[in-house]
Amino acid sequence: MDLQRIAKTTTGFPYMRLQQAQQLAVRFVEWQPENILEIGTYHGTGTCYLAEMVRERNGHVTTVDLPWTATDRMNRQVEQQLEACGLDNVTVFRRDDGAEGLMFEHLVNEKPPFDFVYIDGGHQWAKTVPQFCLALACLRPGGWILFDDIDNEKYPEVGAVWQHVVPNHPGVIETQECGNWGFARRA
Ligand SMILES: C[S@@+](CC[C@H](N)C(=O)[O-])C[C@H]1O[C@@H](n2cnc3c(N)ncnc32)[C@H](O)[C@@H]1O
């Protein structure tokens, strides 16, 4: 695994940072996720880190975002970032109905559960609560959800979900905090 190479190749494109990716890679040694869902792709920097982390064990990343705006189209896109990083273990979705629509289809079509879901798209109460519930339903027992921005004054509603919904949900058996990241484990 070469996270430094991903950092160099994705330089200048937010959001996941090398230090965060390194912390996550330490957790992945124990958790061994193979099938990952990322909610919120943006330029695909997080996507590249996740794909690199699971590449050597033939893991796969599914990433989903809303359709791009005209401004976004002028920026480097996930497909270019993946190509530049030499990664081919990712499926990219851009949907009008976002991650919620993707997870609905995943469940009704009884697709294999994910081992890990990274919630980093929406950042509002009305999006984050259903994303969390759907992510739990899409996860295998013992799988983990990662919330970005649990302690970001720009996104207080993510913090509210983390504080008031996640710990009270009977489907969650463990939580961990690491700076702005919150991890929740499915029962
Ligand atoms: C902070 S960026 C994602 C960064 C990326 N995960 C990373 O680590 O590099 C948030 C993205 O979430 C997307 N988004 C917002 N609502 C969404 C939804 N309902 N489903 C999927 N993506 C959504 C936005 O369009 C935006 O591109």
The ligand as a Gaussian input file, in Angstrom:
#p B3LYP/6-31G(d) Opt

LIG

0 1
 C      -16.894000      16.778000       1.226000
 S      -17.300000      16.257000      -0.388000
 C      -16.748000      14.579000      -0.442000
 C      -15.249000      14.415000      -0.302000
 C      -14.704000      13.020000      -0.486000
 N      -15.454000      12.030000       0.275000
 C      -13.254000      12.953000      -0.069000
 O      -12.957000      12.467000       1.040000
 O      -12.383000      13.363000      -0.848000
 C      -19.064000      16.100000      -0.286000
 C      -19.735000      15.628000      -1.562000
 O      -21.006000      15.063000      -1.198000
 C      -21.884000      15.246000      -2.276000
 N      -23.291000      14.996000      -1.854000
 C      -24.173000      15.853000      -1.296000
 N      -25.354000      15.228000      -1.077000
 C      -25.191000      13.938000      -1.481000
 C      -26.057000      12.807000      -1.521000
 N      -27.313000      12.875000      -1.064000
 N      -25.584000      11.641000      -2.010000
 C      -24.303000      11.574000      -2.454000
 N      -23.446000      12.605000      -2.453000
 C      -23.884000      13.779000      -1.974000
 C      -21.568000      16.667000      -2.745000
 O      -22.015000      16.870000      -4.082000
 C      -20.041000      16.718000      -2.593000
 O      -19.382000      16.430000      -3.818000

